[in-house]
Amino acid sequence: ELDLEAEWIYKYAFSKPSISNQSGGADSREKAIKGPQTVEKIRKALEFMRNQHLEVPFIAFYRKEYVQPELTVNDLWRVYKFDEKWTQLQTRKSNMSRLFEKMHSYQSERLTRDVNETIPENVRVLRDEDMDRLRGVQSLEELNDVYSHFILYYGNDLPAMQEAHRLKEREKAKERRQAAVRRKQAEDGTEGMEIDDEAKESLLKMETVK
C-alpha cells in the first residue's frame, strides 16, 4: 500500500502545482524540479512516519540521508499532510464500497424473488462499472461525484436496504447463537434434548467464558 500511496502523493503533492503557485514562485520552481526518483524518497518517509512513528523534525535531522536531496523539511511536512488526506480518502472509499455491496446484495435478492418478473424500467441495477469507477477514485472530489451519482439513482432505496441488512444481520446472529448451543450440547452429551431459553442463555454464557 505504501507504494500506491507514494505514487499518489507524488502526483498530487509534487507534480500538480496549486493555483497559488502557478505564477512561477519559488515553491512552484522547487516542485517542478522533483523527478520520478522522488517517489522512492516519499515511500521511505511514509515508512518512517507510518511504521516507525517518527516525527517530521526527527526524520529531517536524523534520517535525512534517506530522504534528501529530493525532500526538504517542508516537503516532509507536505508528505505528512497528504498522508492524512490519503488515509481519509481510503477510509471513505472503503465505507462507500461496503454501501455499494449492500445495495447490490439488496437489489439481487429483491429482483430475483420472481425470476419470471422483468426488471422495472425505473430501476437501475448497480453495475460492475459503478464499482470500477469507485475503485478508480483518486480524490475526495471524485468520490463526492460518485456518491452523488449513487444517491441520484438509489437514494430512495436506502432506508429499505438498511432495514433489510439489519434483519439479515439479526438472522445471522441468531444462527451463530444456535450453532453455539448445539456445539455445547454435543460437548455435554445432551445433543437432541429440548432445552428452554434460560438454559440456552446459560449454555451460551459458559461457551463465552471458555
Rosetta blueprint (number, residue, H / E / L):
1 E L
2 L H
3 D H
4 L H
5 E H
6 A H
7 E H
8 W H
9 I H
10 Y H
11 K H
12 Y H
13 A H
14 F H
15 S L
16 K L
17 P L
18 S L
19 I H
20 S H
21 N H
22 Q L
23 S L
24 G L
25 G L
26 A H
27 D H
28 S H
29 R H
30 E H
31 K H
32 A H
33 I L
34 K L
35 G L
36 P L
37 Q L
38 T H
39 V H
40 E H
41 K H
42 I H
43 R H
44 K H
45 A H
46 L H
47 E H
48 F H
49 M H
50 R H
51 N L
52 Q L
53 H L
54 L L
55 E L
56 V H
57 P H
58 F H
59 I H
60 A H
61 F H
62 Y H
63 R L
64 K H
65 E H
66 Y H
67 V H
68 Q L
69 P L
70 E L
71 L L
72 T L
73 V H
74 N H
75 D H
76 L H
77 W H
78 R H
79 V H
80 Y H
81 K H
82 F H
83 D H
84 E H
85 K H
86 W H
87 T H
88 Q H
89 L H
90 Q H
91 T H
92 R H
93 K H
94 S H
95 N H
96 M H
97 S H
98 R H
99 L H
100 F H
101 E H
102 K H
103 M H
104 H H
105 S H
106 Y H
107 Q H
108 S H
109 E H
110 R H
111 L H
112 T L
113 R L
114 D L
115 V L
116 N L
117 E L
118 T L
119 I L
120 P L
121 E L
122 N L
123 V L
124 R L
125 V L
126 L L
127 R L
128 D H
129 E H
130 D H
131 M H
132 D H
133 R H
134 L H
135 R H
136 G L
137 V L
138 Q L
139 S L
140 L H
141 E H
142 E H
143 L H
144 N H
145 D H
146 V H
147 Y H
148 S H
149 H H
150 F H
151 I H
152 L H
153 Y H
154 Y H
155 G H
156 N H
157 D H
158 L H
159 P H
160 A H
161 M H
162 Q H
163 E H
164 A H
165 H H
166 R H
167 L H
168 K H
169 E H
170 R H
171 E H
172 K H
173 A H
174 K H
175 E H
176 R H
177 R H
178 Q H
179 A H
180 A H
181 V H
182 R H
183 R H
184 K H
185 Q H
186 A H
187 E H
188 D H
189 G L
190 T L
191 E L
192 G L
193 M L
194 E L
195 I L
196 D L
197 D H
198 E H
199 A H
200 K H
201 E H
202 S H
203 L H
204 L H
205 K H
206 M H
207 E H
208 T H
209 V H
210 K L
